[in-house]
């Protein structure tokens, strides 16, 4: 059973910062890509950032220059540093990891609220 647990969400004023963390535990046959997604109620889940096993990163245009994704392979952790937050960043943020066989695992999400 693979478990992903996100933490670090909360309420912050516009312009502020938060750092999300995701820990991965359980029996997983390696980790290739890791990523963060977010979802507003009534909207589709969208990718925020992802990072592969070579530490190549990819960001949504809306967060480029403000968010930074990183991973600690030894600890099976992935992080999302979010700076200069905007009200439109308000959403539930989900962690996702992908095994080398293409299986995706998801966390239950952490709520980020940015007030104006």
N, C-alpha and C positions, 0 to 999 in steps of 0.2 A: 504494500500500500504506500503510494507516494503522497506526501503532504507538502503543500506550499502554504506558508503563513506570512502574510503581509503585515507590516507595522509602520508607524510613522505618520499616518494620516492625522488630520485635525483641521482646525479652523485658523485661518491666517488672514491678515489684511492684505489688500493688493500691494504688490511690491515686495512682499515678504518671501521667505524661503521655507521649504520643508525638505526633509530627506526621507524617502521611503526605503524600506528594507524588505527583503523577501528571503526567507530561509527555506531550504529544500531538504526534506528528510524522507527516509524510506528506501525501498528497493527500486532503484532506477538504474538501468544499464547505461550509465554515462549520461552526460548532458551536452547537447550541441548548442542550440540557440537558447537564449534567455531573453525575456522581453517584458515590457510594461504596456498595458492597454488601459483604456478608460471608457466609461460608459455613463452617459447622462440618461435619466429616465426618459423613455420614449424614443431614444436614439439608438443607433447601432453601436456596438463596441468597436472602438477604433484603436489602431496601434499608435502608441506614443513614441516608443523607442525600442530597439532590440540590439542585441550584441551576440555575435557568433563565437565559436570556439577559438577563432583567431583574433578575437577582440575587435573585429570590425563592427562599427556601429552604424545605425541607421535611425533617423529621426523624422517625425512628422514635421512638415513645414511650420506648423503653428508653434512648435516648441524649440526649434533650432536656435541655438545661441542662448537659451535660457535653461534647458534641462541637460543633464549629463547622466548617462547610464554607465554603470561599471559592474564588474563581477569579481568575486573572490572564489576561485575554483576550489581552493583548499577547504573553504568553509561552506561550499555550496550555497553561496549567497549572491544575490543581485541587488543593486541599489539604484535609486533614481534621485539625484540631486535636482531639486526644482527651485530655481531662483526667479526673481522678478515675476512672481505669480500674478495672474490676472483673473478676474471673476469668471471668465470663460473657461478657465482650467478646472472649475468646480465639477467634480464627477467622482464616481467610485473607480478606484484604480486597482487593476488586477495584474498579478504576476503570472507569467506563463513560461514554462520550460519545455523544451522539446528533446526527446531522446534521439540517439543516432538512428533509430528505426522510424522516426517520424511521428511518434506518439506525443501528443500534447497533454500537459498537465496544467491545471489552473488552481490558483488560490481563490479564496472567498471574497477578497477585495477589502480595500480600506478607503474610507470616505475622506476626500479632500474638499474643503469648502473655503473659497476665497471671497472675502467680503470687500465691497467697494468703499 
